[in-house]
Amino acid sequence: MAQIESSSSVQIRMAKGDAMPTSIKTKSGRVLTTSEIDRMAAEAARGLDLTTWTPRRGRRPLGATAGAHSPRIAVRLPEDLHERAMRRAAKEGRSISDVVRELLESYAPTPDSR
């Protein structure tokens, strides 16, 4: 059976000039079929029709106030911890951001929730 690669690893490999893998897994975990890959490649080769494009709404606000700033943080992790966390989050149908926010809320609760 062919090895299935994540879309992010495919992007890295393609940037380096490597050949396309035989199977690609999307960010959500769905495996693309060969016909889907071929269809997307043909669509990309034809060009993108921006007349049909509509902007998508952004993510939901994180704070109590709509439009409030939500800072980002970057952390360095051992690769195996990152892989385990991503695998578990995917299994639970959650994003890694949701998991980290929950853990930080537990670590530093608001004064009225203690």
N, CA and C of each residue as an Amber inpcrd file, in Angstrom:
protein
   342
   0.8380000  -1.1750000   0.0000000   0.0000000   0.0000000   0.0000000
   0.8860000   1.2410000   0.0000000   0.5020000   2.2520000  -0.7700000
   1.2760000   3.4910000  -0.8610000   1.1780000   4.2700000   0.4380000
   2.2560000   4.9530000   0.7680000   2.2770000   5.7710000   1.9780000
   1.4800000   7.0480000   1.7230000   0.6830000   7.4510000   2.7040000
  -0.1350000   8.6520000   2.5890000   0.5830000   9.7910000   3.2880000
   0.7300000  10.9180000   2.5770000   1.4250000  12.0650000   3.1390000
   0.4350000  13.1730000   3.4590000   0.7740000  13.9880000   4.4530000
  -0.0610000  15.1370000   4.7730000   0.1660000  16.2170000   3.7310000
  -0.8130000  17.1240000   3.6030000  -0.6830000  18.1840000   2.6090000
   0.4940000  19.0920000   2.9190000   0.8130000  19.3110000   4.2010000
   1.9430000  20.1830000   4.5300000   3.2630000  19.5480000   4.1160000
   3.4100000  18.2390000   4.2930000   4.6660000  17.6070000   3.8750000
   4.7810000  17.5900000   2.3600000   3.6510000  17.5080000   1.6530000
   3.6710000  17.5600000   0.1950000   4.1360000  18.9460000  -0.2480000
   3.6340000  20.0070000   0.4040000   4.0440000  21.3600000   0.0440000
   5.5540000  21.5280000   0.2200000   6.0940000  21.0190000   1.2990000
   7.5350000  21.1120000   1.5510000   8.3070000  20.3590000   0.4760000
   7.8600000  19.1440000   0.1830000   8.5490000  18.3400000  -0.8380000
   8.4800000  19.0000000  -2.2020000   7.3150000  19.5590000  -2.5510000
   7.1590000  20.1990000  -3.8520000   8.0510000  21.4310000  -3.9430000
   8.1780000  22.1800000  -2.8430000   9.0390000  23.3620000  -2.8300000
  10.4960000  22.9730000  -3.0830000  10.8670000  21.7820000  -2.6490000
  12.2340000  21.3010000  -2.8530000  12.4170000  20.6610000  -4.2360000
  11.3140000  20.5350000  -4.9880000  11.4110000  19.9680000  -6.3250000
  11.2460000  18.4660000  -6.3650000  10.7960000  17.8350000  -5.2910000
  10.6030000  16.3920000  -5.2780000   9.3560000  16.0120000  -6.0850000
   9.2640000  14.7600000  -6.4450000   8.1230000  14.2480000  -7.2030000
   6.8770000  14.1810000  -6.3300000   5.7340000  14.2090000  -6.9820000
   4.4630000  14.1180000  -6.2650000   4.3000000  12.7280000  -5.6520000
   3.7530000  12.6500000  -4.4460000   3.4630000  11.3500000  -3.8540000
   2.2370000  10.7380000  -4.5390000   2.0310000   9.4580000  -4.3200000
   0.8940000   8.7900000  -4.9400000  -0.4050000   9.0530000  -4.1930000
  -0.3380000   9.3910000  -2.9090000  -1.5330000   9.6950000  -2.1270000
  -1.2800000  10.9500000  -1.2970000  -2.3180000  11.7670000  -1.1650000
  -2.2190000  12.9880000  -0.3740000  -3.3680000  13.0290000   0.6200000
  -3.0360000  13.3960000   1.8550000  -4.0450000  13.5440000   2.8840000
  -4.2420000  15.0340000   3.1400000  -5.4950000  15.4970000   3.1520000
  -5.7720000  16.9030000   3.3930000  -5.5380000  17.2460000   4.8560000
  -5.5680000  18.5430000   5.1560000  -5.3760000  18.9930000   6.5300000
  -6.4100000  18.3690000   7.4670000  -7.6130000  18.1310000   6.9590000
  -8.6640000  17.5370000   7.7810000  -8.5290000  16.0220000   7.9160000
  -7.5750000  15.4330000   7.1750000  -7.3430000  13.9950000   7.2990000
  -7.9480000  13.1580000   6.1910000  -8.6850000  13.7700000   5.2580000
  -9.3030000  13.0220000   4.1690000  -8.2580000  12.7170000   3.1050000
  -8.2360000  11.4870000   2.6190000  -7.2950000  11.0720000   1.5830000
  -7.9030000  11.4080000   0.2230000  -7.1420000  12.1700000  -0.5790000
  -7.6050000  12.5320000  -1.9130000  -7.3840000  11.3680000  -2.8650000
  -8.3720000  11.1380000  -3.7230000  -8.2290000  10.0950000  -4.7310000
  -7.3860000  10.6330000  -5.8830000  -6.8880000   9.7320000  -6.7010000
  -6.0920000  10.1260000  -7.8620000  -6.9130000  11.0150000  -8.7810000
  -8.1870000  10.6950000  -8.9620000  -9.0200000  11.5150000  -9.8470000
  -9.2270000  12.9190000  -9.2680000  -9.3400000  13.0460000  -7.9490000
  -9.4620000  14.3700000  -7.3380000  -8.1790000  15.1750000  -7.5400000
  -7.0390000  14.5220000  -7.3690000  -5.7570000  15.1900000  -7.5740000
  -5.6270000  15.6410000  -9.0200000  -5.9950000  14.7690000  -9.9570000
  -5.9260000  15.1130000 -11.3760000  -6.8610000  16.2790000 -11.7070000
  -8.0660000  16.2680000 -11.1300000  -9.0330000  17.3440000 -11.3750000
  -8.4980000  18.6760000 -10.8620000  -7.9210000  18.6630000  -9.6470000
  -7.3790000  19.8970000  -9.0810000  -6.1870000  20.4060000  -9.8860000
  -5.3480000  19.4860000 -10.3580000  -4.1930000  19.8820000 -11.1600000
  -4.6470000  20.5040000 -12.4730000  -5.6620000  19.9120000 -13.0930000
  -6.1860000  20.4550000 -14.3490000  -6.8030000  21.8320000 -14.1150000
  -7.5210000  21.9850000 -13.0220000  -8.1280000  23.2760000 -12.6860000
  -7.0520000  24.3370000 -12.4640000  -5.9960000  23.9620000 -11.7670000
  -4.8930000  24.8990000 -11.5250000  -4.2040000  25.2780000 -12.8320000
  -4.0600000  24.3080000 -13.7350000  -3.4070000  24.5710000 -15.0100000
  -4.2370000  25.5230000 -15.8720000  -5.5660000  25.4430000 -15.7600000
  -6.4440000  26.3390000 -16.5180000  -6.4120000  27.7550000 -15.9680000
  -6.0570000  27.8800000 -14.7160000  -6.0580000  29.2100000 -14.0840000
  -7.2520000  29.3440000 -13.1630000  -7.1570000  30.2760000 -12.2460000
  -8.2080000  30.4690000 -11.2570000  -9.1650000  31.5510000 -11.7320000
 -10.4360000  31.2490000 -11.7640000 -11.4610000  32.2080000 -12.1750000
 -11.8830000  33.0280000 -10.9660000 -11.3520000  34.2330000 -10.8650000
 -11.6460000  35.0800000  -9.7060000 -13.0390000  35.7010000  -9.7550000
 -13.7430000  35.5720000 -10.8760000 -15.0930000  36.1390000 -10.9450000
 -16.0630000  35.3660000 -10.0570000 -15.7350000  34.1210000  -9.7390000
 -16.6170000  33.3140000  -8.8870000 -16.1820000  33.3130000  -7.4270000
 -15.0780000  33.9790000  -7.1320000 -14.5350000  33.9840000  -5.7820000
 -15.3360000  34.9070000  -4.8760000 -15.6490000  34.4210000  -3.7000000
 -16.2900000  35.2550000  -2.6800000 -15.4750000  35.1250000  -1.4010000
 -15.2270000  36.2580000  -0.7410000 -14.4340000  36.1730000   0.4870000
 -15.1720000  35.3830000   1.5580000 -14.4090000  34.6420000   2.3290000
 -14.9880000  33.8970000   3.4470000 -14.8570000  34.7250000   4.7030000
 -15.7950000  34.5400000   5.5930000 -15.7010000  35.2060000   6.8760000
 -14.5250000  34.6170000   7.6340000 -13.9290000  35.4340000   8.4630000
 -12.8130000  34.9700000   9.2740000 -13.2940000  34.0860000  10.4110000
 -12.3710000  33.6970000  11.2290000 -12.7220000  32.8510000  12.3590000
 -13.5300000  33.6450000  13.3730000 -14.1750000  32.9550000  14.2560000
 -14.9780000  33.6100000  15.2880000 -14.0700000  34.3790000  16.2380000
 -14.5740000  35.4850000  16.8110000 -13.7560000  36.2170000  17.7730000
 -13.4770000  35.3560000  18.9990000 -12.2850000  35.4710000  19.5450000
 -11.9280000  34.6830000  20.7150000 -12.3290000  35.3750000  22.0090000
 -12.3250000  36.7070000  22.0010000 -12.6510000  37.4500000  23.2140000
 -14.1320000  37.7320000  23.3130000 -14.5110000  38.3890000  24.4040000
 -15.9100000  38.7350000  24.6160000 -16.3480000  39.8400000  23.6580000
 -15.4120000  40.6640000  23.2030000 -15.7220000  41.7810000  22.3270000
 -15.4170000  41.4020000  20.8840000 -16.4150000  41.5970000  20.0240000
 -16.1960000  41.2960000  18.6070000 -15.0990000  42.1990000  18.0660000
 -14.2080000  41.6450000  17.2890000 -13.1260000  42.4080000  16.7060000
 -11.9660000  42.6540000  17.6510000 -12.0310000  42.1020000  18.8480000
 -10.9390000  42.2820000  19.8060000  -9.6940000  41.5620000  19.3080000
  -8.5420000  42.1170000  19.6550000  -7.2660000  41.5140000  19.2530000
  -7.0520000  40.2160000  20.0260000  -6.6530000  39.1680000  19.3370000
  -6.2910000  37.9150000  20.0040000  -4.8510000  37.6000000  19.6560000
  -3.9410000  37.7870000  20.6090000  -2.5180000  37.5870000  20.3190000
  -2.1940000  36.1500000  19.9550000  -1.1540000  35.9920000  19.1780000
  -0.6500000  34.6660000  18.8180000   0.6180000  34.4110000  19.6060000
   0.8450000  33.1560000  19.9030000   2.1000000  32.7670000  20.5310000
   2.6950000  31.6200000  19.7200000   3.9960000  31.5500000  19.7220000
   4.6900000  30.4530000  19.0460000   5.5040000  29.7160000  20.0960000
   5.4440000  28.4140000  20.0520000   6.2240000  27.6020000  20.9780000
   6.9910000  26.5540000  20.1840000   8.1080000  26.1370000  20.7260000
   8.8940000  25.0680000  20.1170000   8.6250000  23.8000000  20.9130000
   8.3710000  22.7140000  20.1950000   8.0580000  21.4240000  20.8090000
   8.9340000  20.3420000  20.2180000   9.1720000  19.2990000  20.9880000
   9.8050000  18.1290000  20.3700000   8.8560000  17.5750000  19.2940000
   9.4110000  17.1130000  18.2060000   8.5960000  16.6430000  17.0870000
   7.6120000  15.5560000  17.4980000   8.0570000  14.6170000  18.3520000
   7.1610000  13.5220000  18.7380000   5.9750000  14.0330000  19.5600000
   6.1830000  15.0450000  20.4000000   5.0740000  15.6260000  21.1710000
   4.0870000  16.3030000  20.2340000   4.6000000  17.0440000  19.2730000
   3.7290000  17.7140000  18.3030000   2.8940000  16.6920000  17.5290000
   3.5280000  15.6250000  17.0780000   2.8080000  14.5900000  16.3240000
   1.7400000  13.9240000  17.1690000   2.0740000  13.6040000  18.4440000
   1.0800000  12.9790000  19.3330000  -0.0920000  13.9140000  19.5800000
   0.2030000  15.1960000  19.8190000  -0.8580000  16.1710000  20.0800000
  -1.7470000  16.3480000  18.8490000  -1.1400000  16.4460000  17.6830000
  -1.9190000  16.6090000  16.4480000  -2.7900000  15.3790000  16.1820000
  -2.2210000  14.2010000  16.4120000  -2.9680000  12.9590000  16.1940000
  -4.1780000  12.8930000  17.1210000  -3.9650000  13.2120000  18.4070000
  -5.0650000  13.1480000  19.3700000  -6.1190000  14.2160000  19.0570000
  -5.6860000  15.4230000  18.7200000  -6.6370000  16.4850000  18.3880000
  -7.4840000  16.0820000  17.1770000  -6.8400000  15.5150000  16.1590000
  -7.5710000  15.0690000  14.9700000  -8.5600000  13.9710000  15.3210000
  -8.1460000  13.0480000  16.1700000  -9.0190000  11.9450000  16.5910000
 -10.2520000  12.4820000  17.3130000 -10.0530000  13.5820000  18.0780000
 -11.1540000  14.1960000  18.8230000 -11.9170000  15.2220000  17.9820000
 -11.4850000  15.4460000  16.7450000 -12.1580000  16.4110000  15.8780000
 -11.9280000  17.8490000  16.3120000 -10.7660000  18.1170000  16.8920000
 -10.4550000  19.4550000  17.3970000  -9.2100000  19.9850000  16.7110000
  -9.0660000  21.2980000  16.7680000  -7.8320000  21.8890000  16.2590000
  -6.8250000  21.9350000  17.3990000  -5.5590000  22.0150000  17.0370000
  -4.5190000  22.1040000  18.0540000  -4.6550000  23.4180000  18.8220000
  -5.1410000  24.4710000  18.1680000  -5.3690000  25.7510000  18.8450000
  -6.4070000  25.6080000  19.9480000  -7.4880000  24.8810000  19.6700000
  -8.5140000  24.6470000  20.6990000  -7.9240000  23.9140000  21.8990000
  -7.0940000  22.9310000  21.6290000  -6.4850000  22.1450000  22.7000000
  -5.5750000  23.0320000  23.5540000  -4.7410000  23.8340000  22.9050000
  -3.8180000  24.7010000  23.6330000  -4.5860000  25.7390000  24.4460000
  -5.6360000  26.3320000  23.8580000  -6.4470000  27.3080000  24.6090000
  -7.0540000  26.6670000  25.8530000  -7.5810000  25.4430000  25.7020000
  -8.1720000  24.7480000  26.8560000  -7.1220000  24.4990000  27.9400000
  -5.9520000  24.0640000  27.5320000  -4.8890000  23.8040000  28.5090000
  -4.4450000  25.0880000  29.2090000  -4.3330000  26.1880000  28.4510000
  -3.9440000  27.4600000  29.0610000  -5.0290000  27.9940000  29.9950000
  -6.2850000  27.7950000  29.6570000  -7.3870000  28.2010000  30.5600000
  -7.3070000  27.4270000  31.8680000  -6.9570000  26.1640000  31.7830000
  -6.8070000  25.3430000  32.9690000  -5.6100000  25.7990000  33.8030000
  -4.5480000  26.1860000  33.1350000  -3.3140000  26.6110000  33.8050000
  -3.4700000  27.9910000  34.4430000  -4.1420000  28.8820000  33.7330000
  -4.2780000  30.2620000  34.2170000  -5.7550000  30.6870000  34.1510000
  -6.5890000  30.1270000  35.0500000  -8.0290000  30.4510000  34.9940000
  -8.2970000  31.9070000  35.3590000  -9.4260000  32.4240000  34.8990000
  -9.8210000  33.7740000  35.2860000 -10.1150000  33.7660000  36.7820000
  -9.8900000  34.9010000  37.4670000 -10.0690000  34.9350000  38.9290000
 -11.4610000  34.4840000  39.3930000 -12.4850000  34.7930000  38.6320000
 -13.8470000  34.4310000  39.0510000 -14.1990000  32.9660000  38.7810000
 -13.3370000  32.2110000  38.1110000 -13.6330000  30.8040000  37.8340000
 -12.8880000  29.8460000  38.7480000 -12.1770000  30.3730000  39.7340000
 -11.4010000  29.4970000  40.6320000 -12.2390000  28.8580000  41.6560000
